[in-house]
Amino acid sequence: MSGEMKDGDEVRLIGSGGAPVLLTVGRPFSVRDIEARLNSREWRRESDTPRPRKEKASKPADAPAGPQPQPELEPRPDGKTPSSDPRRPAESAPKGDWAAYVAGLKHMTIEDASSYTKADLIEMAD
């Protein structure tokens, strides 16, 4: 492999994060450093990277057209329907999560919301 690279050569590699890299052999990466990282599979040659497939993606056969109805939320044991807000914390979430959520809903500071009990915060969010 060292016959392929010498100081001053430019080498195209794929780095450890998956990003393409153009290195000049020498400082800071000698031939030995580059070979060690290639052998450890931390880096790989750009030519060793699988190419994306060329064929067109197939469409799902039974793709429904238009918007789909949302499933109905089942009532909780207390008879209330749970919120469909994805930001809403789980009831078992810590009080701090509830304080931040209610502060955003009720346009108050987190410090003010934190003065309420967790049960009060949950009730305020309903």
C-alpha positions as YAML, in Angstrom:
chain: A
units: angstrom
residues:
- id: 1
  name: MET
  ca: [0.00, 0.00, 0.00]
- id: 2
  name: SER
  ca: [2.87, 2.36, 0.69]
- id: 3
  name: GLY
  ca: [3.89, 1.96, -2.99]
- id: 4
  name: GLU
  ca: [0.65, 3.67, -3.90]
- id: 5
  name: MET
  ca: [1.18, 6.70, -1.66]
- id: 6
  name: LYS
  ca: [4.10, 9.07, -1.25]
- id: 7
  name: ASP
  ca: [4.56, 12.46, 0.36]
- id: 8
  name: GLY
  ca: [2.67, 15.16, -1.51]
- id: 9
  name: ASP
  ca: [0.07, 12.79, -3.01]
- id: 10
  name: GLU
  ca: [-3.57, 13.68, -2.53]
- id: 11
  name: VAL
  ca: [-5.72, 10.79, -1.31]
- id: 12
  name: ARG
  ca: [-9.53, 10.75, -1.23]
- id: 13
  name: LEU
  ca: [-10.86, 8.92, 1.84]
- id: 14
  name: ILE
  ca: [-14.04, 8.53, 3.83]
- id: 15
  name: GLY
  ca: [-13.42, 9.65, 7.41]
- id: 16
  name: SER
  ca: [-14.63, 7.99, 10.61]
- id: 17
  name: GLY
  ca: [-17.81, 10.11, 10.58]
- id: 18
  name: GLY
  ca: [-18.62, 9.13, 7.00]
- id: 19
  name: ALA
  ca: [-17.59, 12.44, 5.45]
- id: 20
  name: PRO
  ca: [-15.36, 12.52, 2.39]
- id: 21
  name: VAL
  ca: [-11.85, 13.84, 3.05]
- id: 22
  name: LEU
  ca: [-9.08, 14.94, 0.69]
- id: 23
  name: LEU
  ca: [-5.73, 14.45, 2.45]
- id: 24
  name: THR
  ca: [-2.27, 15.40, 1.31]
- id: 25
  name: VAL
  ca: [0.16, 12.67, 2.33]
- id: 26
  name: GLY
  ca: [2.86, 14.09, 4.60]
- id: 27
  name: ARG
  ca: [2.15, 16.42, 7.47]
- id: 28
  name: PRO
  ca: [0.10, 15.85, 9.61]
- id: 29
  name: PHE
  ca: [-0.63, 12.35, 8.22]
- id: 30
  name: SER
  ca: [2.29, 10.27, 7.04]
- id: 31
  name: VAL
  ca: [1.89, 7.22, 4.81]
- id: 32
  name: ARG
  ca: [2.22, 5.05, 7.94]
- id: 33
  name: ASP
  ca: [-0.51, 7.00, 9.80]
- id: 34
  name: ILE
  ca: [-2.91, 6.75, 6.87]
- id: 35
  name: GLU
  ca: [-2.23, 3.03, 6.39]
- id: 36
  name: ALA
  ca: [-2.80, 2.38, 10.11]
- id: 37
  name: ARG
  ca: [-6.19, 4.10, 10.01]
- id: 38
  name: LEU
  ca: [-7.16, 2.31, 6.81]
- id: 39
  name: ASN
  ca: [-6.13, -1.08, 8.28]
- id: 40
  name: SER
  ca: [-8.08, -0.40, 11.49]
- id: 41
  name: ARG
  ca: [-11.10, 0.49, 9.29]
- id: 42
  name: GLU
  ca: [-11.39, 3.89, 10.98]
- id: 43
  name: TRP
  ca: [-11.03, 5.37, 7.48]
- id: 44
  name: ARG
  ca: [-11.71, 3.80, 4.09]
- id: 45
  name: ARG
  ca: [-10.77, 4.64, 0.55]
- id: 46
  name: GLU
  ca: [-13.42, 6.51, -1.41]
- id: 47
  name: SER
  ca: [-13.25, 3.78, -4.06]
- id: 48
  name: ASP
  ca: [-14.23, 1.17, -1.40]
- id: 49
  name: THR
  ca: [-17.46, 3.03, -0.65]
- id: 50
  name: PRO
  ca: [-20.60, 1.38, -2.03]
- id: 51
  name: ARG
  ca: [-22.20, 3.49, -4.73]
- id: 52
  name: PRO
  ca: [-25.89, 4.42, -4.49]
- id: 53
  name: ARG
  ca: [-28.23, 2.24, -6.49]
- id: 54
  name: LYS
  ca: [-29.35, 3.63, -9.82]
- id: 55
  name: GLU
  ca: [-32.82, 2.08, -10.19]
- id: 56
  name: LYS
  ca: [-35.90, 4.07, -9.28]
- id: 57
  name: ALA
  ca: [-37.57, 3.43, -5.96]
- id: 58
  name: SER
  ca: [-40.80, 1.54, -6.28]
- id: 59
  name: LYS
  ca: [-44.02, 3.04, -5.00]
- id: 60
  name: PRO
  ca: [-46.02, 1.23, -2.34]
- id: 61
  name: ALA
  ca: [-48.79, -0.73, -4.05]
- id: 62
  name: ASP
  ca: [-51.59, 0.26, -1.72]
- id: 63
  name: ALA
  ca: [-50.66, 3.82, -0.83]
- id: 64
  name: PRO
  ca: [-53.86, 5.58, 0.25]
- id: 65
  name: ALA
  ca: [-54.49, 8.95, -1.33]
- id: 66
  name: GLY
  ca: [-55.11, 12.04, 0.75]
- id: 67
  name: PRO
  ca: [-54.84, 12.69, 4.47]
- id: 68
  name: GLN
  ca: [-55.55, 9.83, 6.83]
- id: 69
  name: PRO
  ca: [-57.88, 10.20, 9.84]
- id: 70
  name: GLN
  ca: [-56.15, 10.36, 13.20]
- id: 71
  name: PRO
  ca: [-56.94, 7.52, 15.60]
- id: 72
  name: GLU
  ca: [-59.18, 8.59, 18.45]
- id: 73
  name: LEU
  ca: [-57.54, 8.91, 21.83]
- id: 74
  name: GLU
  ca: [-59.02, 6.70, 24.50]
- id: 75
  name: PRO
  ca: [-60.17, 8.43, 27.68]
- id: 76
  name: ARG
  ca: [-57.96, 8.17, 30.74]
- id: 77
  name: PRO
  ca: [-59.27, 6.58, 33.97]
- id: 78
  name: ASP
  ca: [-60.35, 10.06, 35.18]
- id: 79
  name: GLY
  ca: [-62.60, 10.37, 32.10]
- id: 80
  name: LYS
  ca: [-60.58, 13.06, 30.33]
- id: 81
  name: THR
  ca: [-59.22, 12.58, 26.82]
- id: 82
  name: PRO
  ca: [-55.42, 12.83, 26.70]
- id: 83
  name: SER
  ca: [-53.79, 15.60, 24.69]
- id: 84
  name: SER
  ca: [-52.49, 14.84, 21.21]
- id: 85
  name: ASP
  ca: [-49.67, 17.38, 21.70]
- id: 86
  name: PRO
  ca: [-46.39, 15.50, 21.08]
- id: 87
  name: ARG
  ca: [-44.54, 17.91, 23.41]
- id: 88
  name: ARG
  ca: [-46.73, 16.93, 26.37]
- id: 89
  name: PRO
  ca: [-44.69, 14.99, 28.95]
- id: 90
  name: ALA
  ca: [-45.80, 11.59, 30.19]
- id: 91
  name: GLU
  ca: [-47.63, 11.69, 33.49]
- id: 92
  name: SER
  ca: [-44.65, 9.91, 35.05]
- id: 93
  name: ALA
  ca: [-42.25, 12.63, 33.82]
- id: 94
  name: PRO
  ca: [-40.44, 14.74, 36.43]
- id: 95
  name: LYS
  ca: [-42.05, 17.93, 37.72]
- id: 96
  name: GLY
  ca: [-39.44, 20.06, 35.90]
- id: 97
  name: ASP
  ca: [-40.63, 18.70, 32.53]
- id: 98
  name: TRP
  ca: [-44.21, 19.56, 33.45]
- id: 99
  name: ALA
  ca: [-43.22, 23.03, 34.64]
- id: 100
  name: ALA
  ca: [-41.47, 23.75, 31.32]
- id: 101
  name: TYR
  ca: [-44.44, 22.42, 29.32]
- id: 102
  name: VAL
  ca: [-47.07, 24.39, 31.27]
- id: 103
  name: ALA
  ca: [-44.92, 27.54, 31.22]
- id: 104
  name: GLY
  ca: [-45.01, 27.40, 27.43]
- id: 105
  name: LEU
  ca: [-48.75, 26.76, 27.35]
- id: 106
  name: LYS
  ca: [-49.73, 29.44, 29.82]
- id: 107
  name: HIS
  ca: [-47.10, 32.04, 28.84]
- id: 108
  name: MET
  ca: [-45.43, 32.15, 32.24]
- id: 109
  name: THR
  ca: [-41.86, 31.73, 33.41]
- id: 110
  name: ILE
  ca: [-40.58, 28.31, 34.37]
- id: 111
  name: GLU
  ca: [-39.90, 29.68, 37.86]
- id: 112
  name: ASP
  ca: [-43.57, 30.65, 38.24]
- id: 113
  name: ALA
  ca: [-44.75, 27.29, 36.90]
- id: 114
  name: SER
  ca: [-42.36, 25.49, 39.28]
- id: 115
  name: SER
  ca: [-44.19, 27.00, 42.26]
- id: 116
  name: TYR
  ca: [-47.18, 24.73, 41.49]
- id: 117
  name: THR
  ca: [-47.37, 21.06, 42.46]
- id: 118
  name: LYS
  ca: [-46.95, 18.45, 39.77]
- id: 119
  name: ALA
  ca: [-50.63, 17.53, 40.09]
- id: 120
  name: ASP
  ca: [-51.59, 21.20, 39.59]
- id: 121
  name: LEU
  ca: [-49.34, 21.43, 36.53]
- id: 122
  name: ILE
  ca: [-50.94, 18.32, 34.98]
- id: 123
  name: GLU
  ca: [-54.39, 19.75, 35.66]
- id: 124
  name: MET
  ca: [-53.41, 23.10, 34.13]
- id: 125
  name: ALA
  ca: [-52.26, 21.30, 30.97]
- id: 126
  name: ASP
  ca: [-55.64, 19.62, 30.47]
...
